[in-house]
Amino acid sequence: MKRIRLAAPLALLLFSFSAKVTEAPPPQNFCGITNVAFKVDEEVSFSVFYAVAGIYVDAGTATFTSKLETLNNRTVYHVTGEGKTNASYDWVYKVRDKYETYIDTATMQPLKFVRNVNEGGYKKYQNITFNKSANTAIATDGVFKVPACVQDVVSSMYYARNLDFSKLRPDDKIPFSMFLDNEVFNMYIRYLGKEEIKTKYGKFRALKIKPLLLKGQIFEGGENMTVWVTDDANHIPVRVESPLVVGKVKIDMMSHANLRHPLTSLIKRR
């Protein structure tokens, strides 16, 4: 299996939970999912805590913003995710990452993806255009055949926020495909049910899910990550936990602005 370098601040929150699995392809109607979860100018920020020997340190931050723009005469959501380690943690593993996706507002399908990362001295830049009529991904390294409903690493997070969890039962899997590093990965999210969770922000009623992780230099792989998203119409992540190859990481939502719906899942603010 291909090893992919991913930084904790963004990799967890971007649902970069890809691995080759024997799943059925996503149903075709997933191509036309409607955005009911977020609106233009939404901003959600997170703090990243890293632990070794049970002691957590404030290691970094991640922020996601959405804007409304036009790309090739199509109206798109331009979603940007930026992650970085705090200055006091840079000497351990310095991260300066930026991911961008341009999502067709009519279909919630990505049309363009940009990845610009600097992780511990490892640098990579990618600029990918998705041709939906030809089902291809046009990258620097060539043209690759992709499924009709393929997502990128950022659009997959916003796609997942728009799933109708009310129709799921605990242990159900939601499969979909993602294009990353010139490969198509068949992936899934496993729904575990509802649970109350206490975070640095407050206490929430949440939906508990486990995404499938790709094994690499940071993650152990498998279903080791747990994500809690708000049990309301926003479906924003409020807590992410995962073991790493060394130590473990916890990520909490710390601030939000311009949510589409009231944060009714919040039980008590800290």
CORURJO-V896038 format. One record per backbone hydrogen bond with DSSP energy under -0.5 kcal/mol. NH is the residue of the N-H (numbers start at 1). CO is the residue of the C=O. E is the energy in kcal/mol with one decimal. If there is no record, write none. Layout:
NH & CO & E
NH & CO & E
This chain:
4 & 2 & -0.5
10 & 7 & -0.6
11 & 7 & -3.1
12 & 8 & -1.2
14 & 10 & -2.4
15 & 12 & -1.4
16 & 11 & -1.8
17 & 15 & -2.5
19 & 186 & -0.6
21 & 19 & -0.7
23 & 21 & -1.5
30 & 27 & -1.8
31 & 28 & -2.1
32 & 29 & -1.2
33 & 30 & -1.1
36 & 34 & -0.7
41 & 66 & -2.0
42 & 39 & -1.3
43 & 257 & -2.2
44 & 64 & -2.2
45 & 255 & -2.4
46 & 62 & -2.9
47 & 252 & -2.4
48 & 60 & -3.0
49 & 47 & -0.5
49 & 250 & -3.4
50 & 57 & -2.3
51 & 248 & -2.9
52 & 55 & -1.2
55 & 52 & -1.3
56 & 54 & -0.6
57 & 50 & -2.6
59 & 48 & -2.5
59 & 57 & -1.0
60 & 48 & -1.6
61 & 84 & -2.6
62 & 46 & -1.8
63 & 82 & -2.4
64 & 44 & -2.7
65 & 80 & -2.3
66 & 42 & -1.6
67 & 78 & -1.6
69 & 67 & -0.6
69 & 76 & -2.6
71 & 74 & -2.9
74 & 71 & -1.4
76 & 69 & -2.9
77 & 103 & -2.7
78 & 67 & -3.2
78 & 76 & -0.6
79 & 77 & -0.9
79 & 101 & -2.4
80 & 65 & -2.5
81 & 99 & -3.1
82 & 63 & -2.5
83 & 97 & -1.8
84 & 61 & -2.3
85 & 95 & -1.5
86 & 59 & -3.0
89 & 86 & -2.0
90 & 86 & -0.9
90 & 87 & -0.6
92 & 89 & -1.6
93 & 89 & -1.6
94 & 90 & -0.6
96 & 118 & -2.4
97 & 83 & -2.9
98 & 116 & -1.7
99 & 81 & -2.9
100 & 114 & -2.8
101 & 79 & -2.3
102 & 112 & -2.3
103 & 77 & -2.6
103 & 101 & -0.6
104 & 109 & -2.8
105 & 75 & -2.1
108 & 104 & -2.8
111 & 102 & -3.4
112 & 102 & -1.0
113 & 128 & -2.7
114 & 100 & -2.6
115 & 126 & -2.4
116 & 98 & -2.8
117 & 124 & -2.7
118 & 96 & -0.6
119 & 122 & -3.0
120 & 94 & -3.7
120 & 118 & -0.6
122 & 119 & -1.8
123 & 121 & -0.6
124 & 117 & -2.1
126 & 115 & -2.7
128 & 113 & -3.2
129 & 138 & -2.2
130 & 111 & -2.4
131 & 129 & -0.6
131 & 136 & -2.7
132 & 130 & -0.9
135 & 131 & -1.2
136 & 131 & -1.7
137 & 144 & -2.7
138 & 129 & -3.4
138 & 136 & -0.5
139 & 137 & -0.8
139 & 142 & -2.9
142 & 139 & -1.3
144 & 137 & -2.5
146 & 135 & -2.5
150 & 147 & -1.3
151 & 177 & -1.9
156 & 152 & -1.9
157 & 154 & -1.0
158 & 154 & -1.3
159 & 155 & -2.6
160 & 156 & -2.4
161 & 157 & -1.5
162 & 158 & -0.6
162 & 159 & -1.2
163 & 160 & -1.5
165 & 163 & -1.2
167 & 164 & -1.4
168 & 165 & -1.8
171 & 191 & -3.9
172 & 169 & -2.3
174 & 189 & -2.6
175 & 173 & -0.6
176 & 187 & -1.9
178 & 185 & -2.2
179 & 151 & -2.6
180 & 178 & -0.5
180 & 183 & -2.6
183 & 180 & -1.2
185 & 178 & -3.2
185 & 183 & -0.5
187 & 176 & -3.2
187 & 185 & -0.5
189 & 174 & -1.5
190 & 210 & -2.6
191 & 172 & -2.9
191 & 189 & -0.6
192 & 208 & -3.0
193 & 208 & -0.8
195 & 206 & -2.5
197 & 204 & -2.2
199 & 202 & -2.9
203 & 268 & -2.9
204 & 197 & -2.7
205 & 265 & -2.3
206 & 195 & -2.3
206 & 204 & -0.6
207 & 229 & -3.1
208 & 193 & -3.2
209 & 207 & -0.5
209 & 227 & -2.8
210 & 190 & -2.6
212 & 188 & -1.5
213 & 222 & -2.8
214 & 16 & -0.7
215 & 213 & -0.5
216 & 219 & -1.8
220 & 243 & -0.6
222 & 213 & -1.7
226 & 241 & -2.7
227 & 209 & -2.7
228 & 239 & -2.8
229 & 207 & -2.3
229 & 227 & -0.5
230 & 236 & -2.2
231 & 205 & -2.5
232 & 230 & -1.8
235 & 232 & -0.5
238 & 228 & -2.9
239 & 228 & -1.4
240 & 251 & -2.2
241 & 226 & -2.5
242 & 249 & -2.1
244 & 247 & -2.9
245 & 218 & -2.7
248 & 51 & -2.0
249 & 242 & -2.8
250 & 49 & -2.8
251 & 240 & -2.7
252 & 47 & -2.1
253 & 238 & -1.4
254 & 45 & -2.7
255 & 45 & -1.4
257 & 43 & -2.1
264 & 262 & -2.1
266 & 263 & -1.4
267 & 203 & -3.1
267 & 265 & -0.5
268 & 203 & -1.4
270 & 201 & -2.4
